[in-house]
Amino acid sequence: MNSKDVELIFNILKQLQPSISESIQFYNKEYEHRFGYVVQFKSKNKIIAIWLDLPGLNAPKLKILFTRHKEVNHNFFIQEIDDFYRVGWKLK
């Protein structure tokens, strides 16, 4: 993922949750979820995935995601984990 991809993903996620922090956090396995932060997972100095954890997904948020997810040329995912949703993109 390049910086343009990261910026686009951040803008899409900010549309879902306008109150998210402006700084992107690095993945830390000790946190089950990080509500309010965009998280990136890096390996060998390359961004492998970027996501946002949400306590819930409703119809308006899903409409935003399914309207805009193809703007990013990476694999889009929505994952339900216990009582929250992880929404993001990972390298192909």
C-alpha positions as a Python dict, from the first residue, in 0.01 Angstrom:
ca = {
    (1, 'M'): (0, 0, 0),
    (2, 'N'): (127, 343, -81),
    (3, 'S'): (58, 677, 90),
    (4, 'K'): (-222, 758, -157),
    (5, 'D'): (-399, 431, -65),
    (6, 'V'): (-357, 505, 305),
    (7, 'E'): (-501, 855, 265),
    (8, 'L'): (-799, 728, 67),
    (9, 'I'): (-870, 449, 316),
    (10, 'F'): (-845, 695, 605),
    (11, 'N'): (-1094, 930, 433),
    (12, 'I'): (-1342, 647, 377),
    (13, 'L'): (-1310, 532, 739),
    (14, 'K'): (-1343, 891, 862),
    (15, 'Q'): (-1672, 910, 675),
    (16, 'L'): (-1791, 607, 876),
    (17, 'Q'): (-1679, 748, 1208),
    (18, 'P'): (-1598, 1121, 1192),
    (19, 'S'): (-1460, 1128, 1547),
    (20, 'I'): (-1165, 894, 1480),
    (21, 'S'): (-819, 1005, 1579),
    (22, 'E'): (-614, 1177, 1308),
    (23, 'S'): (-313, 956, 1383),
    (24, 'I'): (-295, 601, 1250),
    (25, 'Q'): (-193, 350, 1517),
    (26, 'F'): (37, 51, 1474),
    (27, 'Y'): (-106, -293, 1542),
    (28, 'N'): (-38, -428, 1890),
    (29, 'K'): (-155, -783, 1961),
    (30, 'E'): (-224, -693, 2324),
    (31, 'Y'): (-529, -487, 2221),
    (32, 'E'): (-840, -683, 2127),
    (33, 'H'): (-986, -376, 1958),
    (34, 'R'): (-903, -7, 1925),
    (35, 'F'): (-1225, 187, 1887),
    (36, 'G'): (-1169, 540, 1762),
    (37, 'Y'): (-840, 464, 1585),
    (38, 'V'): (-740, 350, 1240),
    (39, 'V'): (-489, 67, 1283),
    (40, 'Q'): (-221, -47, 1041),
    (41, 'F'): (-34, -377, 1036),
    (42, 'K'): (318, -364, 896),
    (43, 'S'): (561, -637, 803),
    (44, 'K'): (913, -571, 676),
    (45, 'N'): (835, -197, 661),
    (46, 'K'): (537, -256, 429),
    (47, 'I'): (177, -186, 524),
    (48, 'I'): (-7, -516, 493),
    (49, 'A'): (-350, -406, 620),
    (50, 'I'): (-539, -106, 753),
    (51, 'W'): (-866, -127, 946),
    (52, 'L'): (-1111, 37, 1182),
    (53, 'D'): (-1288, -143, 1466),
    (54, 'L'): (-1653, -44, 1504),
    (55, 'P'): (-1892, -140, 1784),
    (56, 'G'): (-2169, -177, 1528),
    (57, 'L'): (-2254, -148, 1160),
    (58, 'N'): (-2583, -3, 1046),
    (59, 'A'): (-2738, 42, 703),
    (60, 'P'): (-2594, 393, 637),
    (61, 'K'): (-2240, 278, 723),
    (62, 'L'): (-2274, -31, 506),
    (63, 'K'): (-2399, 183, 218),
    (64, 'I'): (-2087, 403, 247),
    (65, 'L'): (-1863, 96, 251),
    (66, 'F'): (-2026, -81, -40),
    (67, 'T'): (-2036, 239, -243),
    (68, 'R'): (-1671, 334, -186),
    (69, 'H'): (-1474, 15, -116),
    (70, 'K'): (-1370, -33, -481),
    (71, 'E'): (-1193, 305, -483),
    (72, 'V'): (-905, 124, -312),
    (73, 'N'): (-730, -140, -523),
    (74, 'H'): (-678, -385, -237),
    (75, 'N'): (-885, -660, -75),
    (76, 'F'): (-1175, -514, 124),
    (77, 'F'): (-1295, -701, 432),
    (78, 'I'): (-1557, -687, 704),
    (79, 'Q'): (-1495, -924, 992),
    (80, 'E'): (-1728, -981, 1288),
    (81, 'I'): (-1525, -1042, 1603),
    (82, 'D'): (-1728, -1118, 1917),
    (83, 'D'): (-1920, -792, 1974),
    (84, 'F'): (-1759, -560, 1718),
    (85, 'Y'): (-1677, -533, 1348),
    (86, 'R'): (-1336, -487, 1188),
    (87, 'V'): (-1358, -307, 851),
    (88, 'G'): (-1055, -252, 630),
    (89, 'W'): (-831, -338, 338),
    (90, 'K'): (-536, -572, 301),
    (91, 'L'): (-279, -630, 30),
    (92, 'K'): (-384, -863, -249),
}
